[in-house]
Amino acid sequence: MNTLSHLSSPSRHITRLVFTLGLLAGQMLSPSRSHAGLPQMEAPSRGDSNGIIQTLQNYGYDIVALVALAISAAAFCGVAYHAYSCYSEVQTGKKTWGQFGLTCGVGALLLVIVIWLLTKGTGVL
């Protein structure tokens, strides 16, 4: 006896379609169907070396450079936020355009110093 006999004809067809699509998706996503291999690990920016210690040091350099980039981005966001808040205070009349220009100039100088120091610090490695 048909287990879907209690359903009307359109509902039965939709149920069969959903069931068939579920089986098809299960077959397509099963591990036995995947033929691709794992991607190869990318070499560090300073290149591979003969020893594991030197390779780990090269990966460490890349990690430190990435952290320095994140610090620079955070400094940029901080300066931009402060400049935006100073601009809004200029619009409300609490500050002058000269103070806004001073804020932007000092912020730009601060960014140059931060990026220079992080570049020098990364170069030590």
C-alpha positions as CSV (number, residue, x, y, z in Angstrom):
1,M,0.0,0.0,0.0
2,N,1.2,3.5,-0.8
3,T,2.3,5.5,2.3
4,L,1.3,8.8,0.6
5,S,-2.2,7.7,-0.3
6,H,-3.8,9.9,2.3
7,L,-2.4,13.0,0.6
8,S,-4.0,14.7,-2.4
9,S,-2.3,14.4,-5.8
10,P,-0.5,17.8,-5.9
11,S,0.7,17.3,-2.3
12,R,2.0,13.8,-3.1
13,H,4.0,15.1,-6.0
14,I,5.5,17.9,-4.0
15,T,6.4,15.5,-1.2
16,R,8.0,13.1,-3.7
17,L,9.9,16.0,-5.3
18,V,11.3,17.2,-1.9
19,F,12.3,13.6,-1.0
20,T,14.0,13.2,-4.3
21,L,15.9,16.5,-4.0
22,G,16.9,15.5,-0.5
23,L,18.4,12.2,-1.7
24,L,20.1,14.0,-4.6
25,A,21.6,16.6,-2.2
26,G,22.8,13.8,0.1
27,Q,24.5,12.0,-2.8
28,M,26.2,15.2,-4.1
29,L,27.5,16.1,-0.6
30,S,28.7,12.7,0.4
31,P,32.5,12.4,1.0
32,S,32.8,9.6,-1.6
33,R,31.8,12.1,-4.4
34,S,34.6,14.6,-3.6
35,H,37.6,14.2,-5.8
36,A,39.5,17.3,-5.0
37,G,42.6,17.2,-2.9
38,L,43.4,19.6,-0.1
39,P,45.1,22.8,-1.1
40,Q,48.8,23.1,-0.6
41,M,50.0,25.3,2.3
42,E,51.4,28.6,1.0
43,A,55.0,29.4,1.8
44,P,55.7,32.3,4.1
45,S,56.7,35.6,2.5
46,R,60.3,35.1,3.3
47,G,60.2,31.7,1.6
48,D,60.7,28.2,2.8
49,S,64.0,27.1,4.2
50,N,65.8,23.8,4.9
51,G,64.9,23.6,8.6
52,I,61.6,23.6,10.5
53,I,62.8,26.3,12.9
54,Q,63.6,28.8,10.1
55,T,60.3,28.1,8.4
56,L,58.4,28.7,11.7
57,Q,60.4,31.9,12.2
58,N,59.3,33.0,8.7
59,Y,55.7,32.3,9.5
60,G,56.1,34.2,12.8
61,Y,57.4,37.2,10.8
62,D,54.2,37.0,8.7
63,I,52.0,36.9,11.8
64,V,53.8,39.9,13.3
65,A,53.5,41.8,10.1
66,L,49.7,41.1,10.1
67,V,49.4,42.3,13.7
68,A,51.3,45.5,12.8
69,L,48.9,46.0,9.9
70,A,45.9,45.5,12.3
71,I,47.4,48.1,14.7
72,S,47.9,50.6,11.8
73,A,44.2,50.0,10.7
74,A,43.0,50.6,14.3
75,A,45.1,53.8,14.6
76,F,43.6,55.0,11.3
77,C,40.1,54.2,12.5
78,G,40.7,56.1,15.8
79,V,42.0,59.2,14.0
80,A,39.1,59.1,11.6
81,Y,36.6,58.8,14.4
82,H,38.2,61.7,16.3
83,A,38.3,63.8,13.2
84,Y,34.6,63.0,12.5
85,S,33.6,63.9,16.0
86,C,35.6,67.2,15.8
87,Y,33.9,67.9,12.5
88,S,30.4,67.4,14.1
89,E,31.4,69.8,16.9
90,V,32.4,72.4,14.3
91,Q,29.0,72.0,12.7
92,T,27.3,72.6,16.0
93,G,29.5,75.6,16.8
94,K,31.4,74.1,19.7
95,K,34.8,74.2,17.8
96,T,36.3,76.2,15.0
97,W,37.6,75.1,11.6
98,G,41.2,75.8,12.9
99,Q,40.7,73.3,15.6
100,F,39.4,70.8,13.1
101,G,42.4,71.4,10.9
102,L,44.8,71.0,13.8
103,T,43.0,67.7,14.8
104,C,43.4,66.3,11.2
105,G,47.0,67.5,11.0
106,V,48.1,66.0,14.3
107,G,46.1,62.8,13.4
108,A,47.9,62.5,10.1
109,L,51.3,63.0,11.8
110,L,50.3,60.4,14.4
111,L,49.5,57.9,11.7
112,V,52.8,58.5,10.0
113,I,54.7,57.9,13.2
114,V,52.7,54.8,14.1
115,I,53.3,53.2,10.6
116,W,57.0,54.2,10.7
117,L,57.5,52.7,14.1
118,L,55.7,49.5,13.2
119,T,57.7,49.2,10.0
120,K,60.9,49.6,11.9
121,G,59.8,47.1,14.5
122,T,58.8,44.5,11.9
123,G,62.2,45.0,10.2
124,V,64.0,44.0,13.5
125,L,62.7,40.4,13.0
